[in-house]
Amino acid sequence: MTSATDTGPSGLALPLALAAELAASAPALRRAPEIRGGNGGRDRRAARRRAARVGR
């Protein structure tokens, strides 16, 4: 008795390859500065909340 792996590549091999290719060619999404990280991200988010509360 032979298993599915003995007969060839799994059924997921092609979809995974296509997904990897699409992910590589997709443009990177721009993220908000506080999500991207770096120094002062938390302070920037707090400043935005204060400005929104005051109404600028």
C-alpha positions in Angstrom: 0.0 0.0 0.0 1.5 3.4 -1.0 0.7 6.6 0.8 0.0 10.0 -0.9 3.5 11.2 -0.2 5.0 8.3 -2.1 3.3 9.2 -5.3 4.6 12.8 -5.6 4.4 16.2 -4.1 1.5 17.1 -1.8 -1.6 18.8 -3.0 -0.5 21.9 -1.1 2.8 22.4 -2.9 1.4 24.4 -5.8 -1.0 26.6 -3.8 1.9 27.4 -1.4 4.2 28.2 -4.2 1.6 30.5 -5.8 0.9 32.2 -2.4 4.6 32.8 -1.8 5.0 34.3 -5.3 2.0 36.6 -4.8 3.2 37.7 -1.4 6.6 38.5 -2.8 5.2 40.6 -5.6 2.6 42.4 -3.5 3.5 46.0 -2.5 4.2 46.5 1.2 1.4 48.3 3.0 2.1 51.6 4.6 1.6 51.5 8.3 1.0 54.3 10.8 4.3 55.5 12.4 3.3 54.3 15.9 2.6 50.8 14.5 5.9 50.8 12.7 7.7 51.3 15.9 10.9 53.2 16.6 11.6 55.7 19.3 8.8 57.7 20.7 5.9 55.7 19.2 4.0 55.7 22.4 4.5 59.4 23.0 3.3 60.2 19.4 0.1 58.1 20.0 -0.6 59.9 23.2 -0.1 63.3 21.5 -2.6 62.4 18.9 -5.1 61.4 21.5 -4.6 64.7 23.4 -5.0 66.7 20.2 -8.2 64.8 19.2 -9.6 65.4 22.7 -8.9 69.1 22.7 -10.2 69.4 19.1 -6.9 71.0 17.9 
